């Protein structure tokens, strides 16, 4: 019984990891709760989309801040 639970738990973890990897490779980003994992490709796309939508993008060191001035 414990072996079945362990196998099910591993299967769920692998599904979640696979989903995150799939989203990162497809979109360049993946949301996990309040956090977001973003690749360079995804970050460039986010900056372009923000500028198209009239948002202000500001880079401070290793942080990038998106302002919605609307």
N, C-alpha and C positions, 0 to 999 in steps of 0.2 A: 504494500500500500504506500509506504513512504517513497519507494522507488518511482511509482507512478506520479506522485506529487512532484518529486524532484524533476522528472522528465517534463512534466507539464510546465513547471516554472522556467526551466531552461528554454523550452519552446516559446514561451511568451516573451522572454528577454530577447531571444534571437529575432523574433518578429518585430519588436520595437526597434532594435538596432538596425535591422534591415530597412524598416520604414524611414528612419532618420537618414541613413546613407542614401537611399533612393531619392528622397526629397532634396538632399544636398547636391547630388549629382545632376538632378533634373532642373532644379530652380536656382541653385547656388545658395540656398538657405533653408533652414528648417527651424520651426519654433518648438521649444520645449518649455511649456508653462510660460513663465514670464521672460525666459531667456530665448535668444535666437542665435543659432550657429550660422555664420555667413562666410562664404569663400570670397576671394578677390573678385571673381566674376559676378557673384551675387551683390557685392558691395557696389560695384560700378553700376549695376542695373538699378539698385536702390537709389543711388545718387541721381541717375538720369530721370527716373520716375518722379523723384521729389522735385527736381527742377521743372519738369513738365507740369506738375500740379501746383506750381507757384510756391513751393516750400523753400525755405532758406536752409542751406547745408553749411555747417561750420565744423572745421577740423581743429581739435585741440589736442596736440600730442598724439596719443594712440586712440583717442575717442573721436567719434563722429556724431554730431548732434544735428537732428532734423527739427527745424522750427516750423510750426504751422501758423503763419501770420494772418490767415483768413479770419 
